[in-house]
Amino acid sequence: MTGHRLVPEAYRASCRRLTTSAPSVRNSAMRLGLLSLLLGILATAELGMVAGPTIVMGADSALQVPPLQVPVDQVDGMQRATVILDSYSYTPQHLIVQAGKPVELLLTSITTITPHNFVLRDEAAGLSIERDVSAGKTVTVQFTPTKPGRYPFYCDKKLLFFPSHREKGMEGILEVR
């Protein structure tokens, strides 16, 4: 992660070289250099890189958690699980439930700014769920899966022209047996 620290030094070096240029060339080149620096900072921020010794883990480097066999409550027959929504990931990202028994998912966002959602749609299986989960909040989702199969769930939030959260890896599988 030290490569991004070279940008300011490279920028300063290019500015030093420009001080010997003609004033109009120097001003245009400096504006172009500032624009390049700003775009580099924005791209770095979007990729999740942080200056300094902080370690940042994106969805690609997240710890792999084995599938969760969701237990059935012996009192009310409900299958209950908590799903953590973090920066571009769900944990666990693979849930296994039984067909014909109700499911209750507690969707808990541990982000401080970024809102997420939980989308699970498969018309043939009778699944049509879309719930927003604000940063730092918990939302409950209840449904009863009836058809065995593997169904993707994902976050479809997107900021302007950046990739959607799903494109960044925020997706998982609901396996109905």
C-alpha positions in Angstrom: 0.0 0.0 0.0 3.0 2.3 -0.2 2.5 3.0 -3.9 -0.1 5.8 -3.3 2.4 7.7 -1.2 4.5 8.2 -4.4 1.8 10.3 -5.9 2.4 13.5 -3.9 6.2 13.2 -4.3 5.8 12.6 -8.1 3.5 15.6 -8.2 6.0 17.8 -6.3 8.8 16.7 -8.6 6.7 17.5 -11.7 6.0 20.9 -10.2 9.7 21.6 -9.6 10.4 20.8 -13.3 7.6 23.1 -14.4 9.0 26.1 -12.5 11.6 26.5 -15.3 8.8 26.5 -18.0 7.1 29.5 -19.5 4.3 30.8 -17.2 1.3 29.8 -19.4 2.7 26.3 -19.9 3.4 26.1 -16.2 -0.1 27.1 -15.1 -1.8 24.7 -17.5 0.4 21.9 -16.5 -0.1 22.6 -12.8 -3.9 22.6 -13.3 -3.7 19.3 -15.2 -1.5 17.9 -12.4 -3.9 19.0 -9.7 -6.8 17.4 -11.6 -4.9 14.2 -12.0 -4.0 14.2 -8.3 -7.7 14.8 -7.4 -8.9 11.9 -9.7 -6.2 9.6 -8.2 -7.4 10.4 -4.6 -11.0 9.8 -5.6 -10.1 6.5 -7.3 -8.0 5.5 -4.3 -10.9 6.3 -1.9 -13.4 4.3 -4.0 -11.1 1.3 -4.1 -11.0 1.2 -0.3 -7.3 2.2 0.2 -6.4 4.3 3.2 -3.2 6.2 3.8 -1.1 5.1 6.8 -0.7 1.8 8.5 -4.5 1.0 8.5 -5.3 -2.4 7.0 -8.5 -2.4 5.0 -10.2 -5.6 3.9 -12.7 -5.4 0.9 -15.2 -8.1 -0.1 -12.5 -10.0 -2.1 -10.2 -10.5 0.9 -13.0 -11.1 3.5 -12.6 -14.2 5.6 -14.5 -17.1 4.1 -17.2 -18.4 6.5 -18.6 -21.9 6.0 -22.3 -22.1 5.1 -24.7 -21.6 8.0 -27.3 -24.4 8.6 -30.0 -22.2 10.1 -31.4 -24.0 13.2 -35.2 -24.5 13.7 -36.6 -23.1 17.0 -38.3 -26.0 18.8 -40.9 -23.8 20.3 -42.3 -21.9 17.3 -40.7 -23.7 14.3 -39.1 -20.5 13.0 -35.6 -20.7 11.4 -33.7 -17.7 12.8 -30.3 -16.3 11.7 -28.4 -13.0 11.9 -26.8 -11.7 8.8 -24.2 -8.9 9.2 -24.0 -6.3 6.4 -20.6 -4.8 6.2 -18.7 -2.8 3.5 -19.7 -4.8 0.4 -20.2 -8.2 2.1 -22.7 -10.4 4.0 -21.7 -12.7 6.8 -22.6 -15.5 6.5 -22.9 -15.3 2.8 -24.4 -18.8 2.4 -27.4 -19.8 4.4 -29.1 -23.2 4.4 -32.7 -23.4 5.4 -35.5 -26.0 5.2 -38.4 -25.7 2.7 -41.8 -25.2 4.2 -40.6 -23.7 7.5 -40.7 -20.0 8.2 -37.4 -18.0 8.2 -36.6 -14.9 10.2 -33.4 -13.0 9.3 -32.0 -10.2 11.4 -30.2 -8.0 9.0 -27.6 -6.0 10.9 -25.6 -3.3 9.2 -22.2 -2.5 10.9 -21.3 0.3 8.6 -21.2 3.8 9.9 -22.2 5.7 6.7 -23.0 3.5 3.8 -26.6 2.2 3.5 -27.2 -1.3 2.1 -30.2 -3.5 1.3 -31.2 -7.1 1.0 -32.7 -8.3 -2.3 -33.9 -11.9 -2.7 -36.0 -12.3 -5.8 -37.1 -15.5 -7.6 -40.6 -15.4 -9.0 -40.7 -19.2 -9.7 -39.9 -19.9 -6.0 -42.3 -17.3 -4.7 -39.5 -15.2 -3.2 -39.8 -11.4 -3.6 -37.9 -9.5 -0.8 -36.3 -6.1 -0.8 -35.5 -4.4 2.4 -33.3 -1.3 3.0 -30.9 -1.4 6.0 -29.6 1.9 7.1 -26.0 2.2 8.4 -25.8 0.9 12.0 -29.4 -0.4 12.0 -31.1 -3.8 12.2 -34.1 -4.9 10.1 -36.1 -8.1 10.4 -37.2 -10.1 7.3 -39.6 -13.0 7.5 -40.6 -15.4 4.7 -41.4 -19.0 4.1 -39.4 -20.7 1.3 -41.4 -23.4 -0.4 -39.3 -24.6 -3.3 -35.8 -26.3 -2.8 -33.0 -24.6 -4.7 -30.2 -22.1 -4.5 -31.3 -18.4 -4.6 -28.9 -15.4 -4.8 -29.4 -12.5 -2.5 -27.5 -9.2 -3.0 -27.3 -5.5 -2.3 -28.2 -3.4 -5.4 -27.2 0.0 -3.9 -25.0 2.1 -6.2 -23.4 5.6 -6.1 -23.4 7.6 -9.3 -21.2 6.0 -11.9 -19.4 3.6 -9.5 -20.0 -0.1 -9.5 -23.0 -1.4 -7.6 -22.4 -3.1 -4.2 -23.3 -6.4 -5.9 -20.6 -5.8 -8.5 -18.2 -5.2 -5.6 -19.0 -8.7 -4.2 -22.0 -8.0 -1.9 -24.0 -11.1 -2.6 -24.7 -14.5 -1.1 -26.8 -17.7 -1.5 -29.9 -18.9 0.3 -30.0 -22.6 -0.1 -33.4 -24.2 0.4 -33.4 -28.0 1.1 
